[in-house]
Amino acid sequence: MSQNIPDVKLGIIAVSRDCFVLSLSETRRKAVVSACTKKGVSIFEAKTTVENEKDAVKAVEEVTKAGCNALVVFLGNFGPETPETLIAQWFKGPVLYAAAAEDTGKDLINGRGDAYCGMLNCSYNLGLRKLKAVIPEYPVGDPKGIAAMIGDFVPVARALIGISRLKIITFGPRPQDFFACNAPIKGLYDIGVEIEENSELDLLVSFRNHKGDKRIDAVAKDMAKELGAGSQYPDLLPKLAQFELTLLDWAEAHKGARDYVAFADKCWPAFPSEFGFVPCYVNSRLASRGIPVSCEVDIYGALSEYIGACITGDAVTLLDINNSVPLDLYTSDIKPKYKKYTIQDVFMGFHCGNTPICKLKKEKNTALKFQLIQNRTLEGGKKPDFTRGTLEGDIAAGEITFYRLHGGPDGSLQAYIAQGEVLPVATRSFGGIGVFAIPEMGRFYRHVLIAKHYPHHGAVAFGKFGKALFTVFDYLGVPDIAYNQPKGTLYKTENPFA
């Protein structure tokens, strides 16, 4: 896993109401740990079972000393509501609460734990103390069920730890008229993200200072190897390598007290002529290593990408929700094979060339190319020179989650999540691009993206990760988490007579 994404070290603490048999909670805890081991989930088992506040202090010290950065508080029976919630207050990391189901109908006297009841008081006390915790959709289960909950918790914990230790480094300001990149800083501070804002000139000076760096040749060779037959501009690779090293060195020198970084960089209109290339391919390489570099100084786009990288442990990308699918293309290539999707359910997601090569189709047109739009405006449509540097190709087919955590103009946070797929349909276009299909996308587009004033950038995770994303956004206290409503369920702004 990338060094820019945290490793989750889980611990589990069992709690027990002092009027219940202590051994019941301990036996059930051991069974959960055993089920986790069988599932391949590593977890440290605290030997201190918590019945009172002193036990809670001791147990938190035990898991902290063991290096745990995420915690499961397990109600093996009813549980002591004050000590068990103080654990979340004292532990420095995300906490999951789960409760034991009863074991057997043959032992409901001494063997009954009432954790089903105890979870109610536990959640009530968490609320009284205004403590954040992850509580599964149905937080009561047998050992195998609890282990599944813990498995689901791992990517959530990874994202929450990463966010709490993240610094977003920007090089701006944003391009003219790109209000999509508006980023009220207060929302970042509210969720524990640090930010460092720099000038595009700072980046240029640092880039020039890396001229002649002895590491450039090795990075350029790695680029050539990655691109293979798509390495159309070998003369450009040393410049791109110089830029990659510039960003990586800046991250190391400027992350300060934080452990993880993401970038939000200005990439046009002045960038190409002054740096001598467009940065898209370098952005794609860093994204594949868990270091998102968002386009057009999109700070919340970079944050969204980073959250996705933590949850998936995989490369993510940032795309424009870009263009409709032409009717003739839909009729010939989509409708006959994918009857469940109407023409309003499909669209093309695009950006100039920042999607990692591992997420593009392996075919001839996947290559290092030039930015067509910038070439028209900056080089008059002539043979490309400083507008080279995009990584282009059709995005590989498969399941995706389109999502964004966004800061509104008033500083409040909002988010959306929509699961769908990239279809194996040729785009016949340029850039890093794909034909996306999301159920009821037309209504989602109108009554979430437009009605709630979202920008054109959305993050893409490759797979179905809506459940984990929703849990993360909910834990962060995002008050408005939208999703693509199924047919028949109206949005608040939707005209019922339409």
N, C-alpha and C positions, 0 to 999 in steps of 0.2 A: 504494500500500500504506500501511496505517496507520503513523503515526509511532511507535506503540507496538510495532511488530513490526520486527525488524532486516532490513536489506537484506544479502543475501549477496554478498560480493565474492570470487569464486573465484580461486585461483592453482593452477598445476600445476608441479611440480618432477619432472624425470626423473632417475633414478638409473642408474648403470652400474657393473658389476663391472670392475675395472681389467684383468682378463685377457680381457675381451670388447672388441669393436670399439665405441668410444664413439659413432661416427656412427649405429650401429644404434639405440641408445636415442633419440638426438636426432631421427632421421628418423621414428621411430614416435611420438615426442611431438608433432611437428608435424602428423602425420596425425590424432592424437586432437584437437588444438586445432581443426583444420579440420572434423572431424566435429562437434565441439561448436558451432562457428559455424553449420553447416548446420542443426543442431537448435535454434538460437536460444538456446544457453547461452553467456553471456559468461564468458570465462576468461582470466586473465593468464598468459602463458607466460614462466616464468623462463628466462633464457638460460643460467644456471649449471647444468650437469649435474653431479650429485654422484657422485664416485668415492671421496672420503675425507672426514674430519671437517672439514677447512678448507673444502672445497667446501660441506659442509652448512651451516656458519656463514654463508658468503657467500650461499647460496641462500635461507636463511631471512631474512636481512637484505634481500634483493632483493624477496621477496614482501611482507614487512612494510612496506617503504618504499612499495610500490605500493598499500598500503591493503587488502591481502587479509585477510579474517577467517575464511576456510575454505580448506582446502588439499587438493589431490590429489597424492599421491606415486605416481609412475608408474614401475613396473619395466619399462623398455624391454628389459632383458635380466635376467640372474640377479640383479643388484643387490648392493651392498655392505651386508651386513646390519647392521653397527654404525652407519655414518653415516645410513643410510636410516631407522633407528628413532630416532636422536637428533633427526631433524627433528621428529618428533611431540613429543618432549620439550621442544624449544626453541620451537616455534611456538605462539602463543597463540590457539588456536581448534581446532575439530574437523578431523580429518584422515581422508581416505579413502585406502586403499591398493588399487591395482589393477595388474594385470600384463598384459603383451602376449602375445597368442597368436602362434604362428609364422605367417609371412606366406605361404609357398608351399613346396610339396614340391619345387620346382625349385632351392631354395637352402637346404639344410639343413647346410651346412658353415660358411662365413663368415656366412651369414644366419640361423643358429640362435641364439636368445637365451636359452633355458632359463629364462624367467621363471616358467614353471609350477612349476619346482623352487625358484626363488628365493623365491616367495611362502611356501613352507613355512618356510624359515629366517627370513624376515621376521616371520612371525606368532610363531615361537618366541622371537625376540629381543624383540618387543613384550611377550610374556608375561614374559620374564626381567626386564624393566625395569618391569613393572606399568604399562604405558602403554595408554591407551584409544585405540582407532581404529575406524573403520567399515570393515568388510571385506564386500563384497557376497556374496550367496549363492554365486555362482560368479564369482570375482574375476579371471578370465582372459578376454580377448576381443580381437577386432579393433577398429580405431578406432571403428566405428559402435557396437559393443557397449560399449566403454569410455565413449563419450559418453552412452549410455543409463544406465549406472551413475552417471555424474556428474550426469545429470539427476535421477535418483532421490535423489541425495545432497543436492541443494539444499534441499528442504523439511526434511530431517533436520538439516542444518547450521543452517538458520534457527531451528529449535526449540532446538537445543543452545546456540546463541549467545544466544537470548532467555532461556533458563533461567539461564544463567550471569550475566546482567545484570538479573535480575528481582527486584523487591521486591513482596511481597504485603502489602497494607495492610488491616488488619482493624478492624472496629468491632463490639465484642461486649459481653458474652459471649454464647455460644450460647444459644438458647432452651432452656427446661427440657425434659429428657428427649430432647433431640436429640443422642444420642451419635454419630449419623452425622457430626457435626461435630467429633468428637474429632480433634485434630491434633498428634501428637507433633512438636515442632519439630526434633529431632535429624535426622530424615529429610530435612527441607528443607535444613538446613545441609550435609548429606552430599552433596547434588547442587548446592550453590552458590547456593541461593535465600535471599534475605534476607527478614526479616519484621518488620513494625512493628505492634504490637497497641495499639489504642486503645479507649476507652470509647465507648459509644453517646452519652453526654453530650457528649463532645468533638465528635462529629459534629453534635449538635443546636446547640451553641454556634456552630460554624462556619456552619451553615445559617442561623441567625438573623442572623449578621453579614453575610450576603449579601442581606438584605432591602433592596430598593431598588437593587440592582445594575443599572447602566445597560445591561448586556448581556441582561437577562432578556427584554425584548420581542422581540429578534431570535431568541433560542432558542425562545421560545414560538411565534413565527410559523413557524419551521422544523418544529416538532412538528406544528402544524396542517397544514402542507403534506404532511408525511410521512403523517399519519393520513388525510387526505382526508375522505371521508364517514364514516370511523370516529372522527372527533373529536367524541365525544358530550358531552364536558364541557369546553368552551372556557374556562370560568371556572377550571378546575383547572390549565391549562397554565402559567400564570406560576409557580405553586408548584413544579411539576415542573421547570421551567426553572431556577428558583433552586437546586433540589437538584442538578441536573446540573452547574451551574457550581460548586457547593460541592465535589463530588467531583473534578472536573477541576482545580480550584485546589489542592485538598489533594494530589492526585497530584504536581502540579508542585512544590509547596512541600516535599514530604516524600520524594520519591524519592531524595534525597541523592546518593550516589555511583553509584546505579544508573541505568540508562537506560530501563527498562521497568517498568510496574506492573500489578497486578491487585488487585481488591478482594474481600474476603469480609465481607459486612455483615449485621448483625442487622436483620431486617425485621418482626418481630412478637415479642411481643404489644403492647409499649409503643409501638412506632414509629408506627403510624397515628394514634393519638389525640394524640401530642405533635408530630408533624410536620404532620399534617393530610391525609395521603394514604398510600397504599402505594407503594413505590418501583419496582415491577416494570417499568413502561414505561421509566423512566430506565435501569434495568439493561439492558434490551433495546437501547436506543440505544447505550450504551457498548460492549456486546458486539459490535454491528455494526461498530464502529470499532476492534476489536482490543483493547479494554480490558474483559476479563471482570469482572463483578460477581456473585459467587456469592451465592446465598440462604443465610440461616440460618448465617452465619459458617462456611461450609464451605470451609476453607482449601485442602484437597487438591482439592476441586471446582474452585476458582478456578485452581489450578495446572494441572489437567487441561484446563480450557477454554483456558487460555493456550497450552498445548502444541498443542492442536488448531488454534487460530487461526494459530499460526506455521506449522504443517505445511500447512494448507489455503490460507492467505492469504485466508480467508473468515470469515463469521460462524459462530459455534458457539452451542450452548446447553447448559444444565444442566437435567436433568429428573429427576423421581421415576420410578423403575421402579414404576409406580403401581397399576394395577388390571388384573384379568383381563378378557378380552372375554366378554360374556355369550353363552351358547350360542345364543340366538335370533339375535343379531346376527351371530355367526360363521356360523350355518347359512344365513342369508338373504343376507349381503353378502360373505362371504369364501370359504367352501367352494366355491361354484359356479364362481368365477373363479380361485381360487388353490389348486388341489387339492394342491399340494406342501406346504402348511402345515397342520398339525394345529392343534387349538384350543390345544394347549400351546406351539405355536410363536409365538403372537401374544399381545400385551399392549398396554396403553395407557401411553405415556409422557406425563407431565403436569407442569406447574408453573403457578403462579398467573397468570403473564403476563410472563415474562422473555425469551421467545424473540423474536429480532429479526423485525420485520415482513416483511423480505425472505424469511423462511423459512416464512411462513404463507400459506395459500390466499388468493387475492384474491377475496373474496366478502363479502356483506353483514354476516355475523356476525363478521368480523374488525374489531375496534374497541377503543377505550379503554373499559374497563368497570370493575366493582368486584369486590373479592375476596369471593366469596359466603360462604366459611367465616368470615372475619373479620367480615363484616357480621352474621352470625348471632350470633357470640359477643360482639362489641364494640358493635354498634348494635341488637341485639335483632331483627334481621331487618327493620328499618324502612328508609325511603328512605335509600340510601347517601349518606354525606357523606365522612368521613375514611377510609373503606375503598375509595375510588375510586383508580384508578391502575394497574390491570392492563391488559396488552395481550393480548386474547383472540382465539382463532381456531384452526381446525384446521391442523396442520402440513402443509405441502405434501408431496405424494407424491414419492418418489425414494429413491435409495440412501443409506444412512447407515452410520456406524460408531459403535457404542455402546462407550464405554471409560472407564477411570478409573485414575489413578495414586493409590495410597492409602497412608497411613501407619498401620500396625497399632498396637495398644496398646503393644507392646514397642518401638516406634520403627522397626521394619523396614519396608521398602517392598515393596509388591506391586502388581500391575496386572492388568487384564483388557482384552481387546479382542474385540468380536463384530461382524461385519459383517452387514448385513441391509438392510431397506428400510422406508419408511413407505408403507402402502397407501393408495390413493385411496378410502378408506371413511369416510363421515361418522361422527364420534364420538358425536354426540347429547349432548355434555357441555359443561362449562365450562372456562375456563382456556386456556392454550396447550397443546394436547393433540393426540396423533396415535395411530393404530393402527399399531404396530410389528410387523414379522415378522422373526424371526431363526431360521435353521435350527437345530433341536434346542435351542430356547430353554428348554424344560421341564427338560431335563437340566442345561443350563448354569446355570439359576436355582438348582437344588438343589445341584449339586456344585461350583459356583464361588461364586456370590453368597452362598448360605447357608452352605455348608461352610467357606468361607474368610472368613466374617464381614464381608462388604462391607456398606456402608450403602446406603440407598435412592436416593441421588443418583448419577447417571451423566452423563458429558459426551457430547454428540452432535456429531459432525462430519458434514456433509452431503456424502456421497460415500464411496467405498471407500478408506480410508486405513490399513488394518490393517498393511500392509507397512512404511510409514514410522513408524507408532507403535511397532511392535515393535522396529524398529531403534533408535529413540530410547530406549525403556525398557531395551533390552539395553545400550546404550552407557552409560546412567546406572547400570548395575550392579544393576538390579532383579532379585532372585533368583527371583521367582515371577511369570511372565507367563502368565496363563491365557487360554484362548480356547474358543469353543464347539466341542467335539469332534464330529466327524462320527459318524453312526450306526455302531455296531459297534466304535468305539474307546472303551473304558471309562475313566472318571475313576478316580482312585486310591480315592475313597470310594464309588464306585458298586457297588451290590450286583449281582453277576453273575447271580444267580438271580431278580432282580426281573422 
